[in-house]
């Protein structure tokens, strides 16, 4: 008799914001909003260990996105973000 093996998958949504990589090299990125690749990796590992589902690598992005989500759609469509 063969036993069924269940494998669990935990998906983590990582929201890093801006990341300092070769792709962004030479761009004038705001330091407070920009994560280093090592920060993204460490935050992702912590999220997996703690069983988190969604993480913002830089906490400031959580505030920024909360504000953006609360802008009424007609107003948001007129913004040039």
C-alpha positions as CSV (number, residue, x, y, z in Angstrom):
1,X,0.0,0.0,0.0
2,X,1.3,3.4,-1.0
3,X,0.7,6.4,1.2
4,X,-0.2,9.7,-0.4
5,X,2.3,12.4,0.3
6,X,1.0,15.9,0.8
7,X,3.3,18.8,0.1
8,X,2.3,22.2,1.3
9,X,3.2,25.3,-0.6
10,X,3.2,28.7,1.1
11,X,3.1,31.6,-1.2
12,X,4.5,34.9,0.0
13,X,3.7,38.1,-1.9
14,X,6.8,40.3,-1.6
15,X,6.4,44.0,-2.3
16,X,9.9,45.4,-2.3
17,X,9.2,48.8,-3.9
18,X,12.3,50.1,-5.6
19,X,15.3,47.8,-5.6
20,X,18.9,48.9,-6.2
21,X,19.9,46.5,-9.0
22,X,21.7,46.7,-12.3
23,X,18.4,47.6,-13.9
24,X,18.1,50.7,-11.8
25,X,21.8,51.6,-12.0
26,X,22.4,55.3,-12.7
27,X,18.8,56.2,-11.7
28,X,18.4,58.8,-9.0
29,X,16.5,56.7,-6.5
30,X,15.3,58.0,-3.1
31,X,17.3,56.1,-0.5
32,X,14.4,55.8,2.0
33,X,12.3,54.1,-0.6
34,X,15.0,51.9,-2.2
35,X,15.8,48.4,-0.9
36,X,19.0,46.5,-1.4
37,X,18.8,43.0,-2.8
38,X,20.1,41.6,0.4
39,X,17.3,43.4,2.3
40,X,14.7,41.8,0.0
41,X,16.2,38.3,0.5
42,X,16.3,38.7,4.3
43,X,12.8,40.0,4.5
44,X,11.5,37.2,2.3
45,X,13.3,34.6,4.5
46,X,11.8,36.1,7.7
47,X,8.3,36.1,6.1
48,X,8.6,32.4,5.2
49,X,9.8,31.6,8.7
50,X,7.0,33.6,10.3
51,X,4.3,32.3,7.9
52,X,3.5,35.8,6.6
53,X,1.5,36.0,3.4
54,X,2.3,39.6,2.3
55,X,5.3,41.7,3.1
56,X,6.5,45.2,2.3
57,X,10.3,45.2,2.4
58,X,10.5,48.9,3.3
59,X,7.7,49.7,5.8
60,X,7.2,53.2,4.2
61,X,5.7,51.5,1.1
62,X,2.8,50.1,3.3
63,X,1.9,53.7,4.2
64,X,2.3,54.9,0.6
65,X,0.1,52.2,-0.7
66,X,-2.5,52.7,2.0
67,X,-2.8,56.3,0.9
68,X,-3.0,55.4,-2.8
69,X,-5.6,52.8,-2.2
70,X,-7.8,55.4,-0.5
71,X,-7.8,57.9,-3.3
72,X,-11.1,57.8,-5.1
73,X,-10.8,56.2,-8.5
74,X,-12.0,59.3,-10.5
75,X,-9.3,61.4,-8.7
76,X,-6.7,58.7,-9.1
77,X,-7.3,58.5,-12.9
78,X,-6.5,62.3,-13.2
79,X,-3.2,62.0,-11.3
80,X,0.0,61.5,-13.2
81,X,1.7,59.0,-10.8
